[in-house]
Amino acid sequence: MNRFYLIVPLVLSLLFGGVYWQHRQHSAEAAKVKAEQVAKAKAEEDAKKSEAERKAREDAEKRTAARAAEEKKKEDDKQAKWVADGVKISDETSGYVAQTAAYTKEIATLEKELAAIRSAKELAGKEVFAQAREVELALIAKRNAELEIQRLTEMVARKAAGTSLVKSP
């Protein structure tokens, strides 16, 4: 019985060793295949990733170039509009300056005419006043003459009333 204690574990250990060795070879092959598959998948993933990064970089460069071109176009348009507005403002300013000069000359001419008309009006007013004064003086002189005639007529009538020629016999 003593032998069984030694032989059975030894046989079982050898069986287990054989199974373990076969399993180890099989699992080593499976691990190798799996490692190859993982390496292959990782290589494919890295290739896809590098391709995606390259495409993303190209797209980013294209978008950056397009954005830069668009900004440059906007800046050029803005500059052209600025220059056009400057020219337009300059033209309008020169037109308004010329118009102002013409209006200034016209104002000076009209002010001279107005001064001449005012002086003529003032002179006409003085003449009218002088003529009205002369008319009033003539009316006063006429009234004075009429009063003098009435006074003389009354004086003559008084003197004549006191004479014998006027009395009837």
Backbone as JSON Lines, residues from 0, in Angstrom:
{"i":0,"aa":"M","n":[0.76,-1.14,0.0],"ca":[0.0,0.0,0.0],"c":[0.83,1.25,0.0]}
{"i":1,"aa":"N","n":[1.95,1.06,0.47],"ca":[2.89,2.15,0.5],"c":[3.28,2.57,-0.91]}
{"i":2,"aa":"R","n":[3.29,1.63,-1.75],"ca":[3.68,1.92,-3.11],"c":[2.6,2.71,-3.83]}
{"i":3,"aa":"F","n":[1.39,2.38,-3.49],"ca":[0.29,3.07,-4.13],"c":[0.3,4.56,-3.8]}
{"i":4,"aa":"Y","n":[0.77,4.81,-2.62],"ca":[0.83,6.2,-2.22],"c":[1.83,6.97,-3.06]}
{"i":5,"aa":"L","n":[2.77,6.28,-3.55],"ca":[3.81,6.94,-4.33],"c":[3.52,6.82,-5.82]}
{"i":6,"aa":"I","n":[2.96,5.73,-6.31],"ca":[2.77,5.48,-7.72],"c":[1.56,6.28,-8.23]}
{"i":7,"aa":"V","n":[0.47,6.29,-7.53],"ca":[-0.74,6.95,-8.0],"c":[-0.48,8.45,-8.15]}
{"i":8,"aa":"P","n":[0.08,9.11,-7.15],"ca":[0.33,10.53,-7.37],"c":[1.31,10.78,-8.5]}
{"i":9,"aa":"L","n":[2.32,9.85,-8.65],"ca":[3.3,10.02,-9.71],"c":[2.63,9.85,-11.07]}
{"i":10,"aa":"V","n":[1.78,8.92,-11.25],"ca":[1.1,8.68,-12.52],"c":[0.15,9.85,-12.79]}
{"i":11,"aa":"L","n":[-0.55,10.22,-11.78],"ca":[-1.47,11.34,-11.97],"c":[-0.7,12.63,-12.29]}
{"i":12,"aa":"S","n":[0.44,12.81,-11.67],"ca":[1.27,13.99,-11.96],"c":[1.76,13.96,-13.4]}
{"i":13,"aa":"L","n":[2.17,12.74,-13.9],"ca":[2.62,12.62,-15.27],"c":[1.46,12.88,-16.23]}
{"i":14,"aa":"L","n":[0.28,12.36,-15.91],"ca":[-0.88,12.62,-16.75],"c":[-1.19,14.12,-16.76]}
{"i":15,"aa":"F","n":[-1.19,14.67,-15.57],"ca":[-1.47,16.11,-15.49],"c":[-0.4,16.91,-16.25]}
{"i":16,"aa":"G","n":[0.88,16.49,-16.16],"ca":[1.97,17.14,-16.88],"c":[1.76,17.06,-18.38]}
{"i":17,"aa":"G","n":[1.32,15.88,-18.86],"ca":[1.06,15.72,-20.3],"c":[-0.07,16.61,-20.77]}
{"i":18,"aa":"V","n":[-1.14,16.61,-19.98],"ca":[-2.29,17.44,-20.35],"c":[-1.87,18.92,-20.29]}
{"i":19,"aa":"Y","n":[-1.13,19.22,-19.22],"ca":[-0.69,20.61,-19.06],"c":[0.2,21.03,-20.22]}
{"i":20,"aa":"W","n":[1.11,20.14,-20.66],"ca":[2.04,20.46,-21.75],"c":[1.28,20.66,-23.03]}
{"i":21,"aa":"Q","n":[0.3,19.8,-23.32],"ca":[-0.51,19.93,-24.53],"c":[-1.33,21.23,-24.48]}
{"i":22,"aa":"H","n":[-1.92,21.42,-23.3],"ca":[-2.71,22.66,-23.15],"c":[-1.83,23.89,-23.29]}
{"i":23,"aa":"R","n":[-0.63,23.8,-22.76],"ca":[0.31,24.93,-22.86],"c":[0.69,25.19,-24.29]}
{"i":24,"aa":"Q","n":[0.98,24.16,-25.07],"ca":[1.32,24.33,-26.49],"c":[0.11,24.91,-27.25]}
{"i":25,"aa":"H","n":[-1.02,24.35,-26.97],"ca":[-2.23,24.82,-27.64],"c":[-2.53,26.27,-27.25]}
{"i":26,"aa":"S","n":[-2.44,26.58,-25.98],"ca":[-2.7,27.96,-25.55],"c":[-1.6,28.9,-26.03]}
{"i":27,"aa":"A","n":[-0.37,28.42,-26.15],"ca":[0.72,29.24,-26.69],"c":[0.44,29.55,-28.14]}
{"i":28,"aa":"E","n":[-0.03,28.57,-28.89],"ca":[-0.39,28.81,-30.29],"c":[-1.56,29.78,-30.37]}
{"i":29,"aa":"A","n":[-2.55,29.55,-29.51],"ca":[-3.71,30.44,-29.51],"c":[-3.28,31.85,-29.12]}
{"i":30,"aa":"A","n":[-2.4,31.97,-28.12],"ca":[-1.9,33.28,-27.71],"c":[-1.09,33.9,-28.83]}
{"i":31,"aa":"K","n":[-0.32,33.11,-29.52],"ca":[0.47,33.61,-30.65],"c":[-0.45,34.1,-31.76]}
{"i":32,"aa":"V","n":[-1.48,33.3,-32.08],"ca":[-2.44,33.7,-33.12],"c":[-3.17,34.97,-32.67]}
{"i":33,"aa":"K","n":[-3.58,34.91,-31.39],"ca":[-4.3,36.08,-30.87],"c":[-3.4,37.31,-30.87]}
{"i":34,"aa":"A","n":[-2.1,37.13,-30.49],"ca":[-1.15,38.24,-30.5],"c":[-0.95,38.75,-31.92]}
{"i":35,"aa":"E","n":[-0.89,37.81,-32.88],"ca":[-0.76,38.22,-34.29],"c":[-2.01,38.99,-34.73]}
{"i":36,"aa":"Q","n":[-3.18,38.48,-34.35],"ca":[-4.42,39.17,-34.71],"c":[-4.48,40.56,-34.06]}
{"i":37,"aa":"V","n":[-4.09,40.62,-32.79],"ca":[-4.09,41.92,-32.1],"c":[-3.1,42.86,-32.76]}
{"i":38,"aa":"A","n":[-1.91,42.34,-33.09],"ca":[-0.89,43.17,-33.75],"c":[-1.39,43.61,-35.12]}
{"i":39,"aa":"K","n":[-2.03,42.67,-35.83],"ca":[-2.57,43.01,-37.14],"c":[-3.68,44.05,-37.01]}
{"i":40,"aa":"A","n":[-4.59,43.85,-36.04],"ca":[-5.68,44.81,-35.81],"c":[-5.12,46.16,-35.38]}
{"i":41,"aa":"K","n":[-4.1,46.1,-34.52],"ca":[-3.47,47.36,-34.07],"c":[-2.79,48.06,-35.23]}
{"i":42,"aa":"A","n":[-2.13,47.3,-36.12],"ca":[-1.48,47.89,-37.29],"c":[-2.53,48.5,-38.21]}
{"i":43,"aa":"E","n":[-3.65,47.75,-38.41],"ca":[-4.72,48.29,-39.25],"c":[-5.32,49.55,-38.6]}
{"i":44,"aa":"E","n":[-5.54,49.46,-37.29],"ca":[-6.1,50.62,-36.58],"c":[-5.15,51.81,-36.64]}
{"i":45,"aa":"D","n":[-3.84,51.54,-36.46],"ca":[-2.85,52.62,-36.57],"c":[-2.82,53.2,-37.98]}
{"i":46,"aa":"A","n":[-2.93,52.31,-38.99],"ca":[-2.96,52.79,-40.38],"c":[-4.2,53.64,-40.62]}
{"i":47,"aa":"K","n":[-5.38,53.16,-40.11],"ca":[-6.61,53.94,-40.26],"c":[-6.5,55.26,-39.52]}
{"i":48,"aa":"K","n":[-5.93,55.16,-38.32],"ca":[-5.79,56.37,-37.5],"c":[-4.85,57.37,-38.18]}
{"i":49,"aa":"S","n":[-3.72,56.89,-38.7],"ca":[-2.78,57.79,-39.38],"c":[-3.41,58.35,-40.66]}
{"i":50,"aa":"E","n":[-4.2,57.5,-41.35],"ca":[-4.89,57.97,-42.56],"c":[-5.94,59.02,-42.19]}
{"i":51,"aa":"A","n":[-6.67,58.74,-41.11],"ca":[-7.68,59.71,-40.66],"c":[-7.02,61.02,-40.22]}
{"i":52,"aa":"E","n":[-5.88,60.9,-39.5],"ca":[-5.16,62.1,-39.09],"c":[-4.65,62.87,-40.3]}
{"i":53,"aa":"R","n":[-4.14,62.14,-41.3],"ca":[-3.65,62.79,-42.51],"c":[-4.79,63.5,-43.23]}
{"i":54,"aa":"K","n":[-5.96,62.82,-43.35],"ca":[-7.12,63.44,-43.99],"c":[-7.59,64.64,-43.17]}
{"i":55,"aa":"A","n":[-7.61,64.48,-41.85],"ca":[-8.05,65.59,-40.99],"c":[-7.1,66.78,-41.15]}
{"i":56,"aa":"R","n":[-5.78,66.48,-41.2],"ca":[-4.8,67.55,-41.4],"c":[-5.0,68.24,-42.74]}
{"i":57,"aa":"E","n":[-5.22,67.42,-43.8],"ca":[-5.46,67.99,-45.13],"c":[-6.72,68.84,-45.15]}
{"i":58,"aa":"D","n":[-7.79,68.3,-44.53],"ca":[-9.05,69.06,-44.46],"c":[-8.86,70.35,-43.66]}
{"i":59,"aa":"A","n":[-8.14,70.23,-42.56],"ca":[-7.89,71.43,-41.74],"c":[-7.08,72.45,-42.53]}
{"i":60,"aa":"E","n":[-6.08,71.96,-43.27],"ca":[-5.28,72.87,-44.09],"c":[-6.14,73.51,-45.18]}
{"i":61,"aa":"K","n":[-7.02,72.7,-45.8],"ca":[-7.91,73.24,-46.84],"c":[-8.84,74.28,-46.24]}
{"i":62,"aa":"R","n":[-9.45,73.94,-45.07],"ca":[-10.36,74.89,-44.43],"c":[-9.61,76.16,-44.01]}
{"i":63,"aa":"T","n":[-8.4,75.96,-43.5],"ca":[-7.6,77.13,-43.1],"c":[-7.26,77.98,-44.31]}
{"i":64,"aa":"A","n":[-6.88,77.32,-45.4],"ca":[-6.58,78.06,-46.63],"c":[-7.83,78.75,-47.16]}
{"i":65,"aa":"A","n":[-8.97,78.03,-47.14],"ca":[-10.22,78.64,-47.62],"c":[-10.61,79.81,-46.72]}
{"i":66,"aa":"R","n":[-10.49,79.63,-45.4],"ca":[-10.81,80.7,-44.47],"c":[-9.89,81.9,-44.68]}
{"i":67,"aa":"A","n":[-8.61,81.61,-44.86],"ca":[-7.65,82.7,-45.1],"c":[-7.98,83.42,-46.41]}
{"i":68,"aa":"A","n":[-8.33,82.63,-47.44],"ca":[-8.69,83.26,-48.73],"c":[-9.96,84.09,-48.57]}
{"i":69,"aa":"E","n":[-10.93,83.54,-47.83],"ca":[-12.19,84.28,-47.62],"c":[-11.94,85.56,-46.81]}
{"i":70,"aa":"E","n":[-11.11,85.44,-45.78],"ca":[-10.79,86.63,-44.98],"c":[-10.04,87.65,-45.82]}
{"i":71,"aa":"K","n":[-9.12,87.17,-46.67],"ca":[-8.38,88.08,-47.53],"c":[-9.33,88.76,-48.52]}
{"i":72,"aa":"K","n":[-10.28,87.96,-49.05],"ca":[-11.27,88.53,-49.98],"c":[-12.12,89.57,-49.26]}
{"i":73,"aa":"K","n":[-12.58,89.23,-48.05],"ca":[-13.37,90.18,-47.28],"c":[-12.57,91.44,-46.99]}
{"i":74,"aa":"E","n":[-11.31,91.26,-46.63],"ca":[-10.46,92.42,-46.33],"c":[-10.25,93.26,-47.58]}
{"i":75,"aa":"D","n":[-10.02,92.58,-48.73],"ca":[-9.86,93.31,-49.99],"c":[-11.15,94.06,-50.35]}
{"i":76,"aa":"D","n":[-12.29,93.36,-50.2],"ca":[-13.58,94.02,-50.47],"c":[-13.79,95.2,-49.54]}
{"i":77,"aa":"K","n":[-13.45,95.0,-48.28],"ca":[-13.59,96.07,-47.3],"c":[-12.69,97.25,-47.67]}
{"i":78,"aa":"Q","n":[-11.46,96.94,-48.07],"ca":[-10.52,97.99,-48.47],"c":[-11.02,98.71,-49.72]}
{"i":79,"aa":"A","n":[-11.54,97.94,-50.69],"ca":[-12.06,98.55,-51.92],"c":[-13.27,99.43,-51.61]}
{"i":80,"aa":"K","n":[-14.13,98.93,-50.74],"ca":[-15.3,99.73,-50.34],"c":[-14.85,100.99,-49.62]}
{"i":81,"aa":"W","n":[-13.84,100.85,-48.76],"ca":[-13.3,102.0,-48.04],"c":[-12.78,103.04,-49.01]}
{"i":82,"aa":"V","n":[-12.02,102.58,-50.0],"ca":[-11.46,103.5,-50.99],"c":[-12.59,104.14,-51.81]}
{"i":83,"aa":"A","n":[-13.57,103.32,-52.22],"ca":[-14.7,103.86,-53.0],"c":[-15.48,104.88,-52.18]}
{"i":84,"aa":"D","n":[-15.71,104.57,-50.92],"ca":[-16.41,105.53,-50.05],"c":[-15.59,106.79,-49.87]}
{"i":85,"aa":"G","n":[-14.27,106.64,-49.75],"ca":[-13.4,107.81,-49.63],"c":[-13.46,108.69,-50.86]}
{"i":86,"aa":"V","n":[-13.44,108.05,-52.03],"ca":[-13.53,108.8,-53.29],"c":[-14.9,109.48,-53.38]}
{"i":87,"aa":"K","n":[-15.94,108.74,-53.03],"ca":[-17.3,109.3,-53.07],"c":[-17.41,110.49,-52.12]}
{"i":88,"aa":"I","n":[-16.92,110.34,-50.93],"ca":[-16.96,111.45,-49.95],"c":[-16.14,112.62,-50.45]}
{"i":89,"aa":"S","n":[-14.97,112.33,-51.02],"ca":[-14.13,113.39,-51.56],"c":[-14.84,114.15,-52.67]}
{"i":90,"aa":"D","n":[-15.48,113.39,-53.59],"ca":[-16.23,114.03,-54.68],"c":[-17.39,114.86,-54.14]}
{"i":91,"aa":"E","n":[-18.13,114.29,-53.2],"ca":[-19.25,115.03,-52.63],"c":[-18.76,116.28,-51.9]}
{"i":92,"aa":"T","n":[-17.65,116.15,-51.2],"ca":[-17.1,117.29,-50.47],"c":[-16.68,118.39,-51.43]}
{"i":93,"aa":"S","n":[-15.99,118.01,-52.52],"ca":[-15.59,119.04,-53.48],"c":[-16.81,119.67,-54.13]}
{"i":94,"aa":"G","n":[-17.84,118.88,-54.41],"ca":[-19.08,119.42,-54.98],"c":[-19.74,120.38,-54.0]}
{"i":95,"aa":"Y","n":[-19.79,119.98,-52.73],"ca":[-20.4,120.85,-51.73],"c":[-19.58,122.12,-51.51]}
{"i":96,"aa":"V","n":[-18.25,121.99,-51.6],"ca":[-17.4,123.18,-51.44],"c":[-17.66,124.15,-52.6]}
{"i":97,"aa":"A","n":[-17.75,123.61,-53.82],"ca":[-18.03,124.46,-54.99],"c":[-19.43,125.08,-54.86]}
{"i":98,"aa":"Q","n":[-20.38,124.28,-54.42],"ca":[-21.74,124.78,-54.24],"c":[-21.76,125.85,-53.15]}
{"i":99,"aa":"T","n":[-21.0,125.66,-52.09],"ca":[-20.92,126.65,-51.02],"c":[-20.31,127.95,-51.53]}
{"i":100,"aa":"A","n":[-19.27,127.82,-52.34],"ca":[-18.64,129.02,-52.91],"c":[-19.64,129.77,-53.8]}
{"i":101,"aa":"A","n":[-20.39,129.02,-54.61],"ca":[-21.38,129.66,-55.49],"c":[-22.47,130.33,-54.66]}
{"i":102,"aa":"Y","n":[-22.93,129.65,-53.62],"ca":[-23.95,130.25,-52.75],"c":[-23.4,131.46,-52.01]}
{"i":103,"aa":"T","n":[-22.13,131.41,-51.63],"ca":[-21.53,132.55,-50.94],"c":[-21.49,133.76,-51.87]}
{"i":104,"aa":"K","n":[-21.11,133.53,-53.13],"ca":[-21.11,134.63,-54.1],"c":[-22.52,135.16,-54.31]}
{"i":105,"aa":"E","n":[-23.48,134.21,-54.42],"ca":[-24.87,134.62,-54.62],"c":[-25.38,135.41,-53.42]}
{"i":106,"aa":"I","n":[-25.0,134.98,-52.22],"ca":[-25.4,135.69,-51.0],"c":[-24.83,137.1,-50.99]}
{"i":107,"aa":"A","n":[-23.53,137.21,-51.36],"ca":[-22.9,138.53,-51.39],"c":[-23.62,139.44,-52.4]}
{"i":108,"aa":"T","n":[-23.94,138.89,-53.58],"ca":[-24.65,139.67,-54.6],"c":[-26.03,140.08,-54.09]}
{"i":109,"aa":"L","n":[-26.75,139.13,-53.49],"ca":[-28.09,139.42,-52.98],"c":[-28.04,140.43,-51.82]}
{"i":110,"aa":"E","n":[-27.0,140.34,-50.99],"ca":[-26.87,141.31,-49.9],"c":[-26.61,142.71,-50.45]}
{"i":111,"aa":"K","n":[-25.8,142.8,-51.52],"ca":[-25.56,144.1,-52.15],"c":[-26.87,144.64,-52.73]}
{"i":112,"aa":"E","n":[-27.61,143.76,-53.43],"ca":[-28.89,144.19,-54.0],"c":[-29.85,144.61,-52.89]}
{"i":113,"aa":"L","n":[-29.86,143.84,-51.8],"ca":[-30.73,144.16,-50.68],"c":[-30.36,145.5,-50.06]}
{"i":114,"aa":"A","n":[-29.05,145.74,-49.93],"ca":[-28.6,147.04,-49.38],"c":[-29.02,148.17,-50.31]}
{"i":115,"aa":"A","n":[-28.88,147.95,-51.65],"ca":[-29.28,148.99,-52.61],"c":[-30.78,149.21,-52.56]}
{"i":116,"aa":"I","n":[-31.55,148.13,-52.47],"ca":[-33.01,148.25,-52.4],"c":[-33.42,148.94,-51.11]}
{"i":117,"aa":"R","n":[-32.76,148.6,-49.99],"ca":[-33.09,149.26,-48.73],"c":[-32.77,150.75,-48.79]}
{"i":118,"aa":"S","n":[-31.61,151.09,-49.38],"ca":[-31.27,152.51,-49.47],"c":[-32.26,153.23,-50.39]}
{"i":119,"aa":"A","n":[-32.67,152.54,-51.5],"ca":[-33.65,153.14,-52.41],"c":[-34.99,153.29,-51.69]}
{"i":120,"aa":"K","n":[-35.36,152.27,-50.89],"ca":[-36.6,152.35,-50.12],"c":[-36.53,153.49,-49.12]}
{"i":121,"aa":"E","n":[-35.39,153.59,-48.44],"ca":[-35.23,154.67,-47.46],"c":[-35.3,156.03,-48.15]}
{"i":122,"aa":"L","n":[-34.65,156.14,-49.32],"ca":[-34.69,157.39,-50.07],"c":[-36.11,157.69,-50.53]}
{"i":123,"aa":"A","n":[-36.82,156.64,-51.02],"ca":[-38.21,156.83,-51.46],"c":[-39.08,157.22,-50.27]}
{"i":124,"aa":"G","n":[-38.82,156.61,-49.11],"ca":[-39.55,156.97,-47.91],"c":[-39.31,158.41,-47.52]}
{"i":125,"aa":"K","n":[-38.05,158.84,-47.63],"ca":[-37.73,160.25,-47.32],"c":[-38.42,161.19,-48.31]}
{"i":126,"aa":"E","n":[-38.41,160.77,-49.6],"ca":[-39.07,161.6,-50.61],"c":[-40.57,161.68,-50.36]}
{"i":127,"aa":"V","n":[-41.18,160.55,-50.02],"ca":[-42.61,160.52,-49.73],"c":[-42.88,161.41,-48.52]}
{"i":128,"aa":"F","n":[-42.04,161.28,-47.5],"ca":[-42.21,162.1,-46.31],"c":[-42.06,163.58,-46.65]}
{"i":129,"aa":"A","n":[-41.06,163.89,-47.48],"ca":[-40.84,165.3,-47.86],"c":[-42.04,165.8,-48.66]}
{"i":130,"aa":"Q","n":[-42.55,164.98,-49.58],"ca":[-43.71,165.39,-50.38],"c":[-44.95,165.52,-49.5]}
{"i":131,"aa":"A","n":[-45.12,164.59,-48.57],"ca":[-46.26,164.69,-47.66],"c":[-46.13,165.94,-46.81]}
{"i":132,"aa":"R","n":[-44.91,166.28,-46.42],"ca":[-44.68,167.5,-45.64],"c":[-45.04,168.73,-46.47]}
{"i":133,"aa":"E","n":[-44.58,168.68,-47.74],"ca":[-44.9,169.81,-48.63],"c":[-46.42,169.92,-48.82]}
{"i":134,"aa":"V","n":[-47.1,168.75,-48.98],"ca":[-48.55,168.77,-49.15],"c":[-49.2,169.35,-47.9]}
{"i":135,"aa":"E","n":[-48.76,168.91,-46.75],"ca":[-49.32,169.42,-45.5],"c":[-49.05,170.92,-45.36]}
{"i":136,"aa":"L","n":[-47.83,171.32,-45.72],"ca":[-47.51,172.75,-45.64],"c":[-48.37,173.54,-46.62]}
{"i":137,"aa":"A","n":[-48.6,172.94,-47.81],"ca":[-49.45,173.62,-48.79],"c":[-50.88,173.7,-48.27]}
{"i":138,"aa":"L","n":[-51.37,172.63,-47.64],"ca":[-52.72,172.65,-47.07],"c":[-52.81,173.69,-45.95]}
{"i":139,"aa":"I","n":[-51.77,173.74,-45.14],"ca":[-51.76,174.73,-44.06],"c":[-51.75,176.13,-44.65]}
{"i":140,"aa":"A","n":[-50.92,176.31,-45.68],"ca":[-50.86,177.63,-46.32],"c":[-52.2,177.98,-46.95]}
{"i":141,"aa":"K","n":[-52.85,176.98,-47.56],"ca":[-54.16,177.22,-48.17],"c":[-55.17,177.61,-47.11]}
{"i":142,"aa":"R","n":[-55.18,176.85,-46.01],"ca":[-56.12,177.16,-44.93],"c":[-55.85,178.54,-44.36]}
{"i":143,"aa":"N","n":[-54.57,178.82,-44.19],"ca":[-54.22,180.16,-43.69],"c":[-54.68,181.24,-44.67]}
{"i":144,"aa":"A","n":[-54.5,180.96,-45.97],"ca":[-54.92,181.94,-46.98],"c":[-56.44,182.09,-46.95]}
{"i":145,"aa":"E","n":[-57.18,180.98,-46.82],"ca":[-58.63,181.06,-46.75],"c":[-59.08,181.83,-45.51]}
{"i":146,"aa":"L","n":[-58.39,181.53,-44.4],"ca":[-58.72,182.28,-43.17],"c":[-58.42,183.77,-43.34]}
{"i":147,"aa":"E","n":[-57.32,184.01,-44.0],"ca":[-56.95,185.44,-44.24],"c":[-57.98,186.09,-45.14]}
{"i":148,"aa":"I","n":[-58.44,185.36,-46.16],"ca":[-59.47,185.9,-47.07],"c":[-60.75,186.14,-46.28]}
{"i":149,"aa":"Q","n":[-61.12,185.16,-45.43],"ca":[-62.33,185.35,-44.63],"c":[-62.19,186.54,-43.7]}
{"i":150,"aa":"R","n":[-61.02,186.64,-43.08],"ca":[-60.79,187.77,-42.17],"c":[-60.86,189.08,-42.94]}
{"i":151,"aa":"L","n":[-60.24,189.16,-44.09],"ca":[-60.26,190.4,-44.89],"c":[-61.69,190.67,-45.37]}
{"i":152,"aa":"T","n":[-62.4,189.62,-45.78],"ca":[-63.77,189.82,-46.24],"c":[-64.62,190.31,-45.08]}
{"i":153,"aa":"E","n":[-64.44,189.76,-43.93],"ca":[-65.19,190.21,-42.77],"c":[-64.82,191.63,-42.4]}
{"i":154,"aa":"M","n":[-63.54,191.93,-42.49],"ca":[-63.1,193.3,-42.18],"c":[-63.68,194.27,-43.19]}
{"i":155,"aa":"V","n":[-63.67,193.89,-44.46],"ca":[-64.23,194.75,-45.49],"c":[-65.73,194.87,-45.26]}
{"i":156,"aa":"A","n":[-66.39,193.78,-44.9],"ca":[-67.82,193.83,-44.68],"c":[-68.13,194.7,-43.48]}
{"i":157,"aa":"R","n":[-67.32,194.68,-42.44],"ca":[-67.55,195.56,-41.29],"c":[-67.35,197.0,-41.66]}
{"i":158,"aa":"K","n":[-66.28,197.21,-42.37],"ca":[-66.03,198.61,-42.76],"c":[-67.11,199.07,-43.72]}
{"i":159,"aa":"A","n":[-67.52,198.23,-44.58],"ca":[-68.54,198.6,-45.55],"c":[-69.88,198.74,-44.83]}
{"i":160,"aa":"A","n":[-70.12,198.01,-43.82],"ca":[-71.36,198.11,-43.1],"c":[-71.44,199.46,-42.39]}
{"i":161,"aa":"G","n":[-70.32,199.93,-42.0],"ca":[-70.32,201.22,-41.33],"c":[-70.32,202.35,-42.3]}
{"i":162,"aa":"T","n":[-70.29,202.21,-43.53],"ca":[-70.29,203.3,-44.5],"c":[-71.69,203.53,-45.0]}
{"i":163,"aa":"S","n":[-71.91,204.66,-45.62],"ca":[-73.21,205.04,-46.11],"c":[-73.52,204.41,-47.44]}
{"i":164,"aa":"L","n":[-72.59,203.79,-48.07],"ca":[-72.85,203.2,-49.38],"c":[-73.63,201.91,-49.24]}
{"i":165,"aa":"V","n":[-73.45,201.29,-48.2],"ca":[-74.09,200.01,-48.03],"c":[-75.52,200.24,-47.51]}
{"i":166,"aa":"K","n":[-75.75,201.34,-46.82],"ca":[-77.08,201.58,-46.25],"c":[-78.01,202.03,-47.35]}
{"i":167,"aa":"S","n":[-79.23,201.64,-47.31],"ca":[-80.16,202.03,-48.34],"c":[-80.95,203.28,-47.88]}
{"i":168,"aa":"P","n":[-81.23,204.12,-48.74],"ca":[-81.91,205.36,-48.41],"c":[-83.33,205.23,-48.07]}
